[in-house]
Amino acid sequence: MRVLLVEDHAKLATTVATGLRRQGLAVDLAFDGDDALEHIAATEYDVVVLDRDIPGVHGDDVCRRLAAGPHRTRVLMLTAASSVAARVEGLGLGADDYLTKPFAFAELVARIRALGRRQAPVLPPTLRSGEVCLDAASRAATRAGRPLALSPKEFAVLERLMAAGGRVVSEGELLTAVWDEMADPFTKAVQMTVSRLRAKLGEPPVIETVPAGGYRIHP
């Protein structure tokens, strides 16, 4: 899932982004409204976590532009204002959800994942392909009943491939969806992650490499 975190407090933004990446999310950072709009123009995000009171273009205006844009990106608005009137106003601007500061990190993750599920095509809670079973809610995967000890990136790649339903998924698509703007476009991170994932899935092979195409898992 690709997430844009818009927060003008650099230390808080960096800390939250690090935590979200450890949860397997691809996170880009913007520190003001102008920076946020530049990111949104260049990348289609699943969820934008938007601090309402940011310098430059105000968070309210960023939210309005997202709501009026061609892509239905979900917006989770953050604010220090906790009154009902403030929450109603924020939702009226086009935000999909509202979280007041200070917030529990676990709740932030849960709300982002919930919004991401609303943004993405509806998938069954459990994905299956042959012996492989993936439970998105519990973030667990098994093969023939054997638990797979996957890193967040390995889990995200497996989830993307299984959700594709046999479609070939390119390295570029995986890099965009699972990593973030910090990733080098010439990196071998996708290949290395797929290699580790294959080793953990075991034999017979589950992931097929399609020359000049990418990867797929037959349904």
C-alpha positions, 0 to 999 in steps of 0.5 A: 500500500502506498501512503503519503504522510503530510506532517510539518514536524519533521521528527514526528513525521520521520518517526511515524514513517519509520514505524509504518514502513516496519508494518510493510507500508510504502511511505513518502513524506511531505512537510508542507502543503505545496510539497504534498500537492507535488507528490500527489501530482506525481504519484497515485496514493492509496491513502494520504495521512494529512495534518490539517494545520500545515504551512504553505497550502493549508491542509483543508485546501489539500483535502479539497483538491484530493476530493475533487481529483480524478483519483479516489485517494482516501484521506485520513486527516490529523489534527490537534482539535478534538471537538465534534465541530472540528471533526464534522468540518474536516469530514465535510471537506472530503476527508474519509477519516479523522484522527486527533493528536496525540494518537496511538500508533496502533490505531493509526496503522489500523485506520490506514489499513481500513482506508486502504481496503476501501480504496483497493478492489474488494478482496476476500479476507483470505487469499489462497493459491494451491497450498499457500494461504495468506490472511491479510487481517492477521498478517500471517501466511502459511504453506500446507499449514506451515507458518511462513516467517515473512518480513513485512516486505516479503509479505507485501510482495506475496500479497500483491502477487496473490491478489493479482489472480494470475496476472503478471506483476512487473518489478516496477509495479512491485517497487511502486506499491511495496517500496517508496520514493526512497527506493533507488529505481535501479535497485535489485530490492525486488529481485532479492525480496522475491528470491528470499520469498521463494526460499521461504515458500519452498518446493515446488516453486510457487512464483514464476518469473515471466521474462521481460514481464515480471512475476506471477502466481498461478491461481 
